[in-house]
Amino acid sequence: MGSASPPRPWRRLKSSPALDFGIFRLRQETVAHPLNDSEHQRVVIDAPDWVNVVPITRQGEVVLIRQFRFGIGSSTLEIPGGTVEPNEEPIDAASRELEEETGYRPARIELLGSVHPNPAFQNNRCYSYLARDCERVHQGHPEAGEDIAVELRALGEISGLIAAGEITHSLVICAFYYLFNASAPRPSP
């Protein structure tokens, strides 16, 4: 069986002014189908890049956070993470978010991999980092709109927490996938 040629790009005909919601901008585009030039409407979310951090203490515990998530109306168990600020490198954002949310500081931090959170309508990336030998240096300084509880769990518990539905955030599961499959090919940013 031969390989199929990749789909052709869709031509942008026009783009509406973006609506700014602070954490992302939303715009509608009119595009032309590459096979027959028929017009279609598409929605694009312009969002900054994100970071996730798998922080592991010198004792081998993972620093997790629990916080309320408005999309599902419930608390979730996650790893620290957040938005890459303008002119900030993702690795610096990862260290900053880790310390702000948990009060932990890593001795070393390294890129695990990156993904497109939802390429159907988002244009950003989420970078996952491993923070090694983390030590608590203060109680954390979450943003005014955050209410975060820090939990320590043994690294060996994580797969079970995912299997049991205790960890359900897809980008968190991606970060652990990269961690547990360190020999897997890692897409470049």
C-alpha positions, -999 to +999 in steps of 0.1 A: +000+000+000+015+034-010+015+065+011-011+091+004+000+127-003-006+151+026-036+173+025-030+207+009-032+239+029-065+258+029-063+294+016-074+321+040-099+345+023-106+368+053-102+369+090-126+387+114-112+411+141-102+390+171-123+391+203-099+395+233-108+374+264-075+381+282-062+345+283-069+340+246-082+358+215-109+343+193-113+350+156-133+336+128-117+329+094-132+323+060-111+297+041-112+281+007-112+243+004-081+233-015-099+208-038-129+229-050-125+265-036-157+262-017-158+287+013-160+275+049-160+292+083-134+282+109-128+294+144-092+299+157-081+305+192-049+326+195-034+315+228+000+319+244+021+289+248+017+269+280+040+249+303+035+219+325+061+208+351+066+173+366+084+183+398+101+155+417+117+160+451+150+146+463+129+120+481+113+108+449+079+124+455+060+142+428+047+176+437+011+178+426-015+205+429-053+203+434-074+232+423-109+240+412-115+240+374-144+260+362-148+241+328-158+209+346-170+226+379-148+204+400-113+201+415-086+183+396-053+167+406-026+181+383+010+192+380+020+229+382+018+248+350+006+280+333+011+305+306+044+316+290+046+353+293+056+376+264+094+375+258+097+346+283+114+313+274+092+283+282+118+268+305+118+300+326+080+300+327+081+264+339+104+273+368+084+304+376+050+286+376+064+258+398+077+281+424+046+305+423+021+276+426+039+253+451+069+271+467+092+244+453+124+253+434+142+227+412+180+220+411+176+211+374+149+213+348+148+197+314+123+196+285+104+163+282+085+172+250+057+194+236+023+190+221-003+211+203-032+211+229-059+211+202-047+219+167-083+218+153-088+254+166-058+264+188-025+277+176-003+272+207+020+246+222+022+231+256+058+223+268+063+196+294+093+198+317+109+176+343+121+194+374+145+174+394+156+175+431+129+201+440+130+217+474+104+238+491+117+273+497+084+289+507+047+283+508+041+295+472+026+327+458-004+317+437-021+344+416-050+363+431-076+341+412-060+308+423-067+285+453-041+257+452-035+228+476-001+211+472+000+173+475+031+150+475+027+115+459+053+088+453+063+086+416+052+050+416+016+060+424+011+082+393+002+055+368-024+042+392-038+077+398-042+081+360-058+046+356-082+053+385-094+086+370-078+107+398-057+125+372-078+134+341-062+165+327-050+155+292-020+177+292-009+164+325-012+128+312+009+138+282+036+151+305+037+118+324+037+099+291+069+117+281+084+110+316+075+073+316+085+068+280+118+088+280+131+068+250+101+078+229+108+102+201+102+138+213+087+163+188+108+194+185+093+228+194 
